[in-house]
Amino acid sequence: MPTVRPPGPDQTGENPISGVRVRIARSNDDPLDAGNAAGLLVDAAGTILGCTPAAEVLLNRRAAQLCGRRLKDLLADPARWPEVMAQQDGPVWEGRAVVSAAGGGEEDIIFRVLPLDRGEPDRRSARFFLVGAPAALMLRWRQDHAFMQEMFLQKRVGFAMFDRDLRLVRTNTLVLPYTGLPADLGGLRLGEFLWAEDARVIEEELRKVLTTGTPLVAMDALVRTRIDPGTGRIMALSAFRLQEPDGRVMGVTALFTDVTRERGARRRLDLLHRATAVLGNSLSVAETTQDLADVLVPVLADLAAVDIAEAVFAHEEPGPGHQREHVLRRAAVAGGDGTGELPVGGSLRVDIGDDAPRGRMWPRLTGHGPDADDVPAPAPGSGARCAMSALLRARGRLLGRVTVWRTGTRPPFDADDLAVLEEIASRAALVVDNARRYARERHASVSLQRSLLPPTTTETTAVQSASVYYPTDTAGGVSGDWFDVIPLSSARVALVVGDVVGHGLQATAMMGRLRTAVRTLADLDLEPDELLTHLDDLVSQLTVENSSYENGATASAAPPSAYDSFGATCLYVTYDPVARQCVMASAGHPPPALLAPDGTVTYADVSPGPPLGVGGLPFEPVEMEIEPGSVLALYTDGLVERPLADLDEGMAALRDRLMTADALDRPLRDVGREMVADLAPSPLSDDVTLLLARTRAVPPEASVVWVLEPDPAVVADARALVVEQLSRWGLDELAFTTELVASELVTNAIRYAGGGPVELKLIRTSALICEVSDPSSTQPRMRRARATEEGGRGLFLIAQLTERWGSRYTRHGKTIWTEQTLPGSP
């Protein structure tokens, strides 16, 4: 049989005195409630004289079955009666027993004995009233009572009860831990002693709890008293609704805890995390310092300024820690309402030694006292009331300092604020130092690369050129793009554009090697395809050397790859202003664009060979005639390759821009900058190089050519032809020298040409050029003739009489040329 429990809300029992059947309504869990407590009237012998309806329900027996029985017989184990009576400790005493109920059930009860006839002289006629209730119900009620009592006694968690009108009924402690509260809060509403705004927010939440019954859990509420508002306190507020036994709402109970310090610590921790996340997003000192200032306002302060050592902006090492005086420049500011903005860019000299603390705090800015001169002051009119500052130190160097101010009614800074500022400053110092070191290295790399490139504009007899170069924005800072304008013999010029695979100093160093090699090979007056072949061999050798170095200089070097860090592309173009002819060859490089005088733009039909370093494949030269005044555009792939776009689209955009840029009449330097600004993507993922060259031509009357028979007798004719032509040009001052030079060159050509015709040419440009061509491929060399030798002095005399001289191979032999400065030239 299950244990019999107290009656439910609609259970009934019979009064043993009246015999009337009564309805017992259990409405709550109060053990003393008539619906819960069982009452027995007994005599001194323990015989039951009467009972309450609740006793009938508790013991599951009718009153008629209980009256006349002894209490001992109601025990589940009558043998334990002495133990029950042993609990008596006075006239009124309380005990615990296990009774049996009809049907075999048992019930653990707690009872209390109340003597009714204490003054009766005959103890045998005394009567007693026993009140009992289930032990579980009684224990729970006592626990609830103890809990509520302790809630109102403890002072760590605030506990307040409000009625339905939200008036305070009872509270365990003061609502706030500072002055400004009335001595007696009973019957008051929050708005009578708190700021109206704070009271309104709290009452709105409490009213929601009253209306809906949904508990409120840990809502942060700002609490300020009307008498002493101060900075207020942050309370974590929780609330739940209270109800009468019949279900009617009687009020609301609120629990509140002062979490001001915890929330302040959380804000500082969040600020530290945010600063850590923001700092380091950029390798720019300016952007990093501005991010630092922005992250401090308004969470920590109202104004912020970051001062950085002048040496950082000059790409130099800042002063060591033991240095006393440092020059700082204000690099970034944040905050202010526009009336007292902090000045940016100004410099100040400060005295900060190795013994200076990491951070300092000024609770009040009065402008007086021994430390008044050390206070970093904002601009006049900012309204700063307090300040603190932390130094930016990293790797033994002072990089600067960060200073913050508070204005208005905000409380002064405290030690916790200074600690978080010092922590942020220590992390920011490393970021600033990394940015400084990166800027210094990038400046050195870009300076190195720019020093390896030629001037941006050149003027030669053959072309007028202008170039634009933008380094990449990647972490490497520089890349391997290069361009060059190389004067060649006979007023010709070579235009070069190349691109080394990869980024960084290695690519820059490789670029310097290739540019030097191209200039050396160009000085030999090699044909474009032959020059690229020699350059390809050089890159292959460098690739093998690099592989051997990386493999520990072992004999089994890795095979060269066209796409490793030593790969490169190159376009080599030569232009002859006399013949108005252009010859070009490409090693994996995009073709040049040609803007004709009529405004049309075409791409040269050049067949690109393999990139440099592949080896084993030929390069095909392409010849084309170019009208004077045309513009050649040589570029690298960074200008035409765009993200998520086809290469053909980039080349089409370059062609359209070249057509609309008015490059035929405008200065090429302006045209180049405009085209790069319009076409280059931002940020740059690769270097962008553009070389524009406007072609020129030597007038037909400024050059003359004679074909001579290989007979020594024609040497005299050659001298006469030269003298006569110089006279026509008005260059009689150069007649003797040029006659001697032409005589020596023609004589050598006839002597060593092997019977073929000899060609003599004079060209008047910015210098006087004399050329002698013959079918022989033997290169002349200058030597020192002995005193007894009759010959061997011709080239030595030529070298002494001319400004420059040299020889070059042609497809039909060789050409020896000389240059002389015109009279009146600087």
C-alpha positions in Angstrom: 0.0 0.0 0.0 1.4 3.5 -0.8 1.9 6.0 1.9 -1.1 8.0 2.7 -0.6 11.7 2.1 -2.5 14.7 3.5 -5.8 15.5 1.8 -6.0 17.3 -1.5 -7.9 20.5 -2.1 -11.3 18.8 -2.2 -10.9 16.1 0.5 -13.4 15.7 3.4 -13.4 14.4 6.9 -15.8 14.0 9.9 -15.6 16.0 13.1 -15.5 13.5 15.9 -17.2 15.9 18.2 -20.1 17.1 16.1 -20.2 14.1 13.7 -20.7 16.5 10.8 -19.0 15.8 7.5 -16.8 18.8 6.7 -14.9 19.9 3.6 -11.2 20.6 4.1 -9.7 22.9 1.6 -5.9 22.8 1.4 -4.7 26.1 0.0 -1.1 26.2 1.1 1.8 24.3 2.6 1.7 26.0 6.0 2.1 23.2 8.6 -0.1 25.1 11.0 -2.9 25.6 8.4 -6.1 23.8 9.3 -5.9 21.8 6.1 -2.4 20.5 6.9 -2.1 20.1 10.7 -3.6 17.1 12.5 -4.9 17.7 16.0 -5.5 15.1 18.7 -7.0 15.6 22.1 -5.6 13.0 24.6 -5.6 12.3 28.3 -2.7 11.7 30.6 -2.8 7.9 29.8 -2.4 8.7 26.1 -5.9 7.8 25.1 -7.4 9.8 22.2 -10.4 11.8 23.3 -11.0 13.7 20.0 -9.5 14.7 16.6 -9.6 17.2 13.9 -10.7 16.4 10.3 -7.1 16.8 9.2 -6.1 14.0 11.6 -8.6 11.7 10.0 -7.1 12.4 6.6 -3.5 12.2 7.8 -4.1 8.8 9.6 -6.6 7.6 7.0 -9.1 6.7 9.8 -12.4 8.1 10.7 -12.9 9.9 14.0 -14.9 6.9 15.4 -11.9 4.7 14.7 -9.5 7.0 16.5 -11.4 8.0 19.6 -10.7 5.7 22.5 -7.4 4.3 21.0 -4.1 4.9 22.7 -1.4 6.8 20.9 1.0 4.0 21.3 -1.2 1.8 19.1 -0.9 4.3 16.3 2.8 3.9 15.9 4.0 1.8 13.1 6.1 -0.1 15.7 4.5 0.2 19.1 7.7 -1.1 20.7 9.3 2.2 19.9 7.0 4.1 22.3 9.7 4.6 24.9 11.9 6.2 22.3 9.1 8.6 21.4 8.5 9.6 25.0 12.2 10.0 25.6 12.1 13.1 23.3 10.2 15.0 26.0 12.3 17.9 27.4 9.6 20.0 29.1 5.9 20.6 29.5 5.7 21.7 25.9 7.8 19.5 23.8 8.3 18.4 20.2 9.0 15.0 18.8 9.1 12.8 15.7 7.4 9.5 15.1 6.3 7.1 12.4 2.6 6.2 12.6 0.6 3.7 10.7 -2.3 4.5 8.6 -5.3 2.3 7.8 -4.5 0.1 4.9 -0.9 -0.6 6.0 0.7 2.7 5.1 3.1 4.7 7.2 3.6 8.4 7.7 6.6 10.1 9.2 5.3 13.0 11.3 6.5 15.8 13.5 4.3 16.5 16.4 4.1 19.1 19.2 2.6 18.4 22.7 0.6 21.2 24.4 -0.6 20.6 28.0 -4.2 22.0 28.5 -4.5 21.4 32.2 -1.2 22.6 33.6 -2.8 23.8 36.8 -4.9 20.7 37.4 -3.8 19.1 40.8 -4.8 15.7 39.7 -2.3 14.6 37.0 -4.5 11.7 36.0 -7.2 14.0 34.8 -4.8 16.2 32.8 -5.4 16.6 29.1 -3.1 17.3 26.2 -3.4 18.6 22.6 -1.1 17.1 20.0 -0.6 19.0 16.7 1.2 17.0 14.0 2.1 17.3 10.4 4.0 15.3 7.8 7.7 15.5 8.5 8.6 16.3 4.9 6.1 19.2 4.8 7.3 20.5 8.1 11.0 20.3 7.2 10.4 22.1 3.9 8.5 24.8 5.6 11.3 25.3 8.1 13.8 25.4 5.3 11.8 28.0 3.5 11.5 30.0 6.7 15.3 29.8 7.3 16.1 30.7 3.7 13.9 33.8 3.9 15.3 34.8 7.2 18.9 34.5 6.0 18.1 36.4 2.8 17.0 39.4 4.9 20.0 39.0 7.3 22.8 38.7 4.8 24.2 41.9 3.1 26.2 40.6 0.1 23.1 40.2 -2.1 20.5 42.9 -2.0 17.0 41.7 -1.4 13.9 43.9 -1.6 10.2 43.2 -1.7 7.8 45.6 -3.5 4.0 45.6 -3.3 1.8 45.8 -6.4 2.3 49.6 -6.6 6.1 49.0 -6.5 6.5 50.5 -3.1 9.3 49.1 -1.0 7.9 46.8 1.7 11.0 45.2 3.1 14.7 45.1 2.3 17.7 43.4 3.8 20.2 46.1 3.3 20.8 49.6 1.8 20.2 49.6 -1.9 23.5 51.5 -2.5 26.8 51.3 -0.6 27.1 55.1 -0.3 25.3 58.1 1.1 22.1 59.5 -0.3 19.5 57.1 0.9 16.7 57.8 3.5 17.1 56.1 6.8 13.7 54.3 6.3 12.8 53.1 2.9 9.5 51.5 3.8 6.6 52.6 1.7 8.9 54.6 -0.7 9.0 54.3 -4.5 12.4 54.2 -6.3 11.8 57.6 -7.9 11.7 59.3 -4.4 15.3 58.7 -3.7 16.9 57.7 -7.1 17.4 59.7 -10.3 14.2 59.7 -12.3 15.8 58.1 -15.3 17.4 55.3 -13.3 14.2 54.7 -11.4 12.1 54.7 -14.6 14.3 52.0 -16.2 14.1 49.7 -13.1 10.4 50.2 -12.5 9.6 49.4 -16.2 11.3 46.1 -15.8 9.7 45.3 -12.4 6.3 46.1 -13.9 6.9 43.7 -16.7 7.6 41.0 -14.1 4.4 41.9 -12.2 2.3 41.8 -15.4 3.7 38.7 -17.2 5.2 36.7 -14.4 8.4 36.2 -16.4 11.4 36.5 -14.1 14.0 39.1 -14.8 17.6 37.7 -14.7 20.8 39.7 -14.2 19.9 43.0 -16.0 22.6 45.7 -15.6 21.0 48.9 -14.2 22.8 52.1 -13.4 21.7 53.4 -10.0 22.3 56.9 -8.7 20.8 58.6 -5.8 19.2 62.1 -6.0 21.1 63.5 -3.1 24.6 62.1 -3.9 24.6 60.9 -7.5 28.3 60.7 -8.0 29.2 58.3 -10.8 26.6 55.8 -9.7 26.9 52.1 -9.4 26.0 49.3 -11.8 23.7 46.7 -10.3 22.9 43.3 -11.7 19.1 43.1 -11.1 17.0 40.0 -11.0 13.3 39.8 -10.0 10.4 37.4 -9.7 6.7 37.8 -8.9 5.1 37.0 -5.5 1.6 35.5 -5.3 -1.0 35.0 -2.5 -2.1 31.4 -1.7 -5.1 31.9 -3.8 -3.0 33.0 -6.8 -3.5 36.8 -6.5 -0.4 38.9 -7.2 0.9 40.5 -4.0 4.1 42.1 -5.3 7.6 41.5 -6.7 10.9 40.6 -5.1 14.2 42.0 -6.5 17.7 40.7 -6.0 20.5 43.1 -6.8 24.3 42.8 -6.7 26.9 45.6 -7.1 28.9 44.6 -10.2 30.5 48.0 -10.8 34.1 46.7 -10.5 33.3 43.6 -12.4 31.8 45.5 -15.3 34.7 48.0 -15.3 37.1 45.1 -15.4 35.1 43.6 -18.3 35.2 46.8 -20.2 38.9 47.1 -19.7 39.4 43.5 -20.8 37.2 44.1 -23.8 39.2 47.2 -24.6 42.4 45.2 -24.4 41.1 42.5 -26.7 39.8 45.1 -29.2 43.1 46.9 -29.1 44.9 43.7 -29.8 42.6 42.9 -32.7 42.9 46.4 -34.2 46.6 46.9 -33.8 48.6 45.1 -36.4 46.1 45.4 -39.2 48.6 47.7 -41.0 52.3 48.0 -41.4 52.0 51.7 -41.7 53.1 53.8 -38.6 50.5 56.5 -39.4 47.6 54.0 -39.7 48.8 52.0 -36.6 49.0 55.1 -34.4 45.6 56.3 -35.6 44.1 52.9 -34.9 45.6 53.1 -31.4 44.1 56.6 -30.7 40.6 55.5 -32.1 40.4 52.4 -30.0 40.9 54.4 -26.8 38.1 56.9 -27.4 35.5 56.9 -26.0 35.8 53.6 -24.1 38.7 54.7 -21.9 39.0 58.5 -22.5 37.5 61.4 -24.2 40.7 62.6 -25.9 43.7 60.6 -27.0 47.0 61.5 -28.7 49.9 59.4 -29.9 53.4 61.0 -30.1 56.1 59.1 -32.1 59.8 59.7 -32.2 61.0 61.7 -35.2 63.5 59.1 -36.0 60.7 56.6 -36.8 59.5 58.9 -39.6 63.0 59.4 -40.9 63.5 55.6 -41.3 66.2 55.7 -38.6 66.7 54.0 -35.3 65.0 55.8 -32.4 67.0 56.9 -29.4 68.1 54.1 -26.9 66.5 53.9 -23.5 69.4 55.6 -21.6 69.1 58.7 -23.8 67.5 61.6 -21.9 66.1 63.9 -24.6 63.9 62.7 -27.4 62.0 64.6 -30.1 58.5 63.4 -30.6 56.0 64.2 -33.3 52.2 64.1 -32.7 51.2 61.4 -35.1 47.5 60.7 -34.3 44.7 62.1 -32.3 41.1 61.1 -31.5 38.1 62.6 -29.7 37.1 66.2 -29.2 34.1 68.2 -30.4 35.9 70.4 -32.8 36.4 73.3 -30.4 39.6 72.0 -28.8 41.1 69.6 -31.3 44.6 68.4 -30.6 47.2 69.6 -33.1 48.8 67.0 -35.3 52.2 67.1 -36.9 53.9 69.4 -34.4 57.1 68.3 -32.7 58.1 68.6 -29.0 61.2 67.8 -27.1 60.8 65.7 -24.0 63.1 64.5 -21.2 62.4 60.8 -20.8 65.2 58.7 -19.3 65.6 55.0 -18.7 64.4 55.5 -15.1 61.0 57.0 -16.3 58.0 54.9 -15.2 56.0 53.1 -17.9 52.9 55.1 -17.1 51.9 58.2 -15.1 48.6 59.6 -14.0 47.4 63.1 -13.2 44.0 62.9 -11.4 43.6 66.6 -11.7 45.0 69.0 -14.3 45.5 72.2 -12.2 48.5 73.6 -14.0 50.3 73.9 -10.6 52.7 71.8 -8.6 56.1 70.2 -9.2 54.8 67.9 -12.0 52.9 70.6 -13.9 55.5 70.9 -16.6 55.4 67.2 -17.2 51.7 67.0 -18.0 51.0 66.4 -21.7 48.6 69.1 -22.4 45.9 69.0 -25.2 44.9 72.0 -27.2 43.3 74.9 -25.3 39.6 74.7 -24.9 39.5 70.9 -24.8 38.2 70.9 -21.2 40.5 68.1 -20.0 40.2 67.4 -16.3 42.5 64.5 -15.8 45.1 62.7 -17.8 47.4 59.7 -17.9 50.2 58.7 -20.2 52.1 55.5 -21.1 55.4 55.1 -22.9 55.8 53.1 -26.1 59.0 51.1 -25.5 60.1 48.1 -27.4 63.4 46.3 -27.9 65.2 48.8 -25.7 64.1 51.8 -27.8 61.7 54.6 -26.9 59.3 54.9 -29.8 56.9 57.5 -28.3 54.1 57.7 -25.9 50.3 57.6 -25.8 48.3 60.1 -23.7 44.6 60.2 -22.9 42.4 62.8 -21.2 38.9 62.8 -19.7 36.5 65.8 -19.8 33.1 66.7 -18.4 31.7 64.7 -15.5 33.5 61.4 -16.1 35.4 60.2 -13.0 39.2 60.6 -12.8 41.4 57.8 -14.0 42.3 55.1 -11.4 45.1 52.5 -11.1 43.1 50.0 -13.1 42.8 52.4 -16.0 46.5 53.1 -15.9 47.3 49.4 -15.8 45.2 48.7 -19.0 46.7 51.7 -20.7 50.2 50.4 -19.9 49.3 47.0 -21.3 47.9 48.4 -24.5 50.9 50.6 -24.9 53.3 47.7 -24.5 51.5 45.8 -27.2 51.2 48.9 -29.4 54.9 49.5 -29.0 55.8 46.2 -30.6 53.4 46.9 -33.5 54.8 50.3 -34.0 58.3 49.0 -33.9 57.4 46.3 -36.4 55.9 48.9 -38.7 59.0 51.1 -38.3 61.3 48.2 -39.2 59.1 47.2 -42.1 59.0 50.9 -43.3 62.8 51.1 -43.0 63.3 47.9 -44.9 60.8 48.8 -47.6 62.3 52.2 -47.9 65.7 50.7 -48.4 64.3 48.1 -50.9 62.4 50.7 -52.9 65.4 53.1 -52.8 67.6 50.2 -54.0 65.3 49.3 -56.8 64.8 52.9 -57.9 68.6 53.4 -57.8 68.9 50.4 -60.2 66.4 52.0 -62.6 67.3 54.7 -65.1 65.9 58.3 -65.0 62.2 58.6 -65.6 62.6 60.8 -68.7 65.3 60.7 -71.4 66.1 62.6 -74.6 68.0 61.0 -77.4 68.3 61.5 -81.1 66.0 58.5 -81.7 63.3 58.9 -79.1 61.9 61.0 -76.4 60.8 58.7 -73.5 59.0 58.9 -70.1 58.4 56.1 -67.6 56.2 55.4 -64.6 57.0 52.8 -62.0 54.7 51.9 -59.0 56.0 49.3 -56.6 53.7 46.6 -55.3 51.8 46.9 -52.1 52.5 43.4 -51.0 54.6 42.5 -47.9 57.7 42.3 -50.0 57.4 46.0 -50.8 59.3 45.7 -54.1 59.5 43.4 -57.1 61.6 42.7 -60.1 60.1 45.0 -62.8 62.6 47.1 -64.7 62.9 49.3 -67.8 65.7 50.9 -69.6 66.5 53.3 -72.5 70.0 52.4 -73.9 71.7 54.6 -76.5 73.3 52.5 -79.2 75.7 53.3 -81.9 74.7 55.2 -85.0 72.0 57.2 -83.2 70.0 54.1 -82.5 68.3 53.3 -79.2 67.2 50.2 -77.3 64.0 50.1 -75.3 63.8 47.4 -72.6 61.1 46.3 -70.2 61.4 43.2 -68.0 59.7 41.5 -65.1 61.4 39.1 -62.7 59.2 36.5 -61.1 58.6 36.9 -57.4 58.8 39.8 -54.9 61.3 41.2 -52.4 65.0 41.8 -52.3 65.8 38.6 -54.1 63.7 39.7 -57.1 65.2 43.2 -56.9 68.8 41.8 -56.8 67.9 39.6 -59.8 66.5 42.6 -61.6 69.8 44.5 -61.1 71.8 41.6 -62.5 69.6 41.4 -65.6 69.6 45.1 -66.2 73.4 45.2 -66.0 73.6 42.2 -68.3 71.2 43.7 -70.8 73.3 46.9 -70.9 76.5 45.0 -71.3 75.1 42.9 -74.1 73.5 46.0 -75.7 76.9 47.6 -75.8 78.0 44.8 -78.1 75.2 45.9 -80.5 73.7 42.4 -80.6 70.5 41.8 -82.5 67.4 41.5 -80.2 67.0 37.8 -80.6 70.7 37.1 -80.1 70.7 39.3 -77.0 67.8 37.4 -75.5 69.5 34.2 -76.2 72.6 35.3 -74.2 70.3 36.6 -71.4 68.5 33.3 -71.3 71.8 31.5 -70.8 72.7 33.8 -68.0 69.4 33.2 -66.1 69.7 29.5 -66.5 73.2 29.6 -65.0 72.0 31.7 -62.1 69.1 29.3 -61.5 71.5 26.4 -61.3 73.8 28.3 -59.0 70.9 29.1 -56.7 69.7 25.5 -56.7 73.2 24.3 -55.8 73.4 26.8 -52.9 70.0 25.7 -51.5 70.9 22.0 -51.8 74.1 22.5 -49.8 76.3 22.9 -52.9 75.8 19.3 -53.8 76.5 18.0 -57.3 72.9 17.0 -57.9 71.4 20.4 -58.4 67.6 20.6 -59.1 66.7 21.3 -62.7 66.0 24.9 -63.5 62.3 26.0 -63.7 60.8 28.8 -65.6 58.6 29.7 -62.7 61.0 29.8 -59.8 62.3 33.0 -58.2 64.9 33.4 -61.0 62.4 33.3 -63.9 61.9 36.5 -65.9 60.3 37.9 -69.0 61.8 40.6 -71.2 61.0 42.6 -74.3 63.9 44.1 -76.2 63.3 46.7 -78.9 65.8 48.6 -81.1 64.9 51.6 -83.2 67.0 53.2 -85.9 66.0 56.8 -86.6 67.9 56.8 -89.9 66.2 53.8 -91.4 63.0 54.5 -89.3 63.0 50.8 -88.6 62.2 48.9 -85.4 63.4 45.4 -84.5 62.1 43.6 -81.4 62.1 40.2 -79.7 60.2 38.9 -76.7 61.0 36.4 -74.0 57.5 35.6 -72.7 56.6 39.3 -72.4 53.4 41.1 -73.7 53.8 42.9 -77.0 54.2 46.6 -77.2 51.5 48.9 -78.3 52.1 51.4 -81.1 50.2 54.7 -81.4 50.5 55.9 -85.0 50.4 59.6 -86.0 46.9 59.0 -87.3 45.6 58.1 -83.8 45.2 54.3 -84.4 46.7 51.9 -81.8 47.9 48.4 -82.7 49.9 45.8 -80.9 53.0 44.6 -82.5 52.7 41.1 -84.1 55.6 39.7 -82.1 55.8 36.0 -81.3 56.8 35.7 -77.6 59.4 33.2 -76.9 59.7 31.3 -73.7 60.5 33.2 -70.4 64.1 33.6 -69.6 65.6 30.6 -67.9 63.8 27.9 -69.8 66.6 27.5 -72.5 66.7 25.4 -75.6 64.1 27.4 -77.6 64.8 30.3 -80.1 63.5 33.9 -80.0 62.0 35.3 -83.2 62.8 38.9 -84.2 60.2 41.1 -85.8 61.0 44.1 -88.0 58.6 46.9 -88.7 58.8 50.5 -89.9 57.6 53.2 -87.7 56.7 56.7 -88.7 58.2 59.7 -86.9 56.1 61.0 -84.1 54.6 57.6 -83.2 54.5 56.5 -79.6 55.6 53.0 -78.4 54.2 51.8 -75.1 56.1 49.1 -73.3 54.7 47.7 -70.1 54.7 44.9 -67.6 51.8 42.5 -66.9 50.9 44.3 -63.6 49.3 47.0 -65.8 47.1 44.8 -67.8 46.4 41.8 -65.5 43.4 42.5 -63.2 41.6 40.3 -60.6 38.7 38.3 -62.1 39.4 39.7 -65.5 40.9 38.3 -68.7 44.3 39.5 -70.0 42.7 40.5 -73.3 40.4 42.8 -71.4 43.3 44.5 -69.8 45.1 44.9 -73.1 42.0 46.3 -74.7 41.7 48.9 -71.9 45.3 49.9 -72.4 44.7 50.4 -76.1 41.6 52.5 -75.5 43.3 54.6 -72.9 46.3 55.2 -75.1 44.0 56.4 -77.9 42.2 58.8 -75.7 45.2 60.1 -73.7 46.3 62.5 -76.5 49.8 61.0 -76.2 50.9 62.4 -79.6 50.9 66.0 -78.5 51.0 66.0 -74.6 54.1 65.5 -72.5 54.7 61.8 -72.2 55.3 62.1 -68.4 51.8 63.4 -67.9 50.3 60.8 -70.2 52.1 58.0 -68.4 50.9 59.0 -64.9 47.4 59.5 -66.1 47.3 56.1 -67.8 48.7 54.3 -64.8 46.3 56.1 -62.5 43.3 55.0 -64.6 44.4 51.5 -65.4 46.3 50.1 -62.4 44.2 48.3 -59.8 44.4 49.3 -56.2 45.9 47.9 -54.0 48.6 46.7 -56.3 49.4 42.9 -56.3 52.3 43.4 -58.7 54.6 46.1 -59.8 53.3 48.4 -62.5 55.8 49.7 -65.2 55.0 51.7 -68.2 57.6 53.1 -70.7 56.4 55.5 -73.4 58.7 56.4 -76.3 57.9 59.0 -79.0 60.0 58.2 -82.1 62.1 60.7 -84.0 63.8 60.5 -87.4 67.0 61.8 -88.9 66.2 63.9 -92.0 67.4 62.3 -95.3 69.7 65.3 -95.9 71.5 64.6 -92.6 72.9 61.3 -93.7 74.9 60.1 -96.8 76.1 56.6 -97.9 78.8 55.6 -100.4 79.5 52.1 -101.6 83.3 51.7 -102.4 85.1 49.0 -104.3 87.6 46.9 -102.4 90.5 48.7 -104.1 93.2 50.7 -102.2 92.9 53.4 -104.8 89.5 54.4 -103.6 90.8 55.5 -100.2 91.8 58.9 -101.7 88.2 59.2 -103.2 86.8 58.4 -99.8 88.7 61.2 -98.2 87.5 63.6 -100.9 83.9 62.6 -100.5 84.1 63.1 -96.7 85.6 66.6 -97.0 83.1 67.6 -99.6 80.1 66.4 -97.6 81.3 68.1 -94.4 81.7 71.3 -96.3 78.0 71.1 -97.4 77.0 70.6 -93.7 79.2 73.5 -92.6 81.4 71.2 -90.5 84.8 72.2 -92.0 86.3 72.2 -88.5 85.9 68.4 -88.4 87.2 67.9 -92.0 90.8 67.0 -91.1 89.9 64.6 -88.2 87.0 62.9 -90.1 89.2 62.6 -93.3 91.8 60.8 -91.2 89.3 58.6 -89.5 87.6 57.6 -92.7 90.9 56.9 -94.4 92.0 54.6 -91.6 88.7 52.7 -91.5 88.3 52.3 -95.2 91.9 51.2 -95.5 91.5 48.5 -92.8 88.2 47.4 -94.4 89.8 46.9 -97.8 92.8 45.2 -96.4 90.9 42.7 -94.2 87.4 42.5 -95.8 88.3 39.7 -98.2 87.3 41.3 -101.4 83.7 42.4 -100.6 82.3 46.0 -101.2 82.9 48.6 -98.5 80.2 51.0 -97.3 81.0 54.4 -96.0 78.3 56.4 -94.1 78.2 59.8 -92.5 75.3 60.8 -90.2 74.9 64.3 -88.6 72.8 64.3 -85.5 73.8 65.7 -82.1 77.2 64.2 -83.0 79.0 63.4 -86.2 78.9 59.7 -86.9 81.2 57.9 -89.3 80.5 54.3 -90.2 82.4 51.8 -92.4 80.9 48.4 -93.1 82.4 45.4 -94.8 81.5 41.7 -95.2 84.1 40.5 -92.8 83.1 39.1 -89.4 86.6 39.7 -87.9 86.4 42.2 -85.1 89.2 44.8 -85.0 91.2 45.2 -81.8 93.3 48.1 -80.7 96.9 47.2 -79.7 100.1 49.1 -78.8 102.4 49.0 -81.8 106.2 48.8 -81.3 108.5 51.5 -82.4 109.9 49.3 -85.2 106.5 48.4 -86.6 105.1 50.4 -89.6 101.4 49.6 -88.9 99.1 48.9 -85.9 98.5 52.5 -84.9 95.3 53.2 -86.8 92.7 52.3 -84.2 94.8 53.9 -81.5 94.7 57.2 -83.5 91.0 56.8 -84.0 90.4 56.4 -80.3 92.4 59.5 -79.6 90.7 61.7 -82.2 87.0 60.7 -81.6 84.7 60.8 -78.6 83.6 57.2 -78.9 84.2 54.3 -81.3 83.2 50.7 -81.6 82.1 47.9 -83.9 79.1 45.7 -84.2 78.2 42.6 -86.0 75.6 42.8 -88.8 73.8 40.1 -90.8 76.2 40.8 -93.6 79.4 41.4 -91.7 80.4 44.1 -89.3 80.4 47.9 -88.9 83.0 50.1 -87.3 81.7 53.4 -86.1 83.0 56.6 -84.5 81.4 59.6 -82.9 82.7 63.2 -82.8 81.3 66.1 -80.9 79.9 68.8 -83.1 81.5 72.3 -82.8 79.7 74.4 -80.3 78.2 71.4 -78.4 78.5 71.4 -74.7 
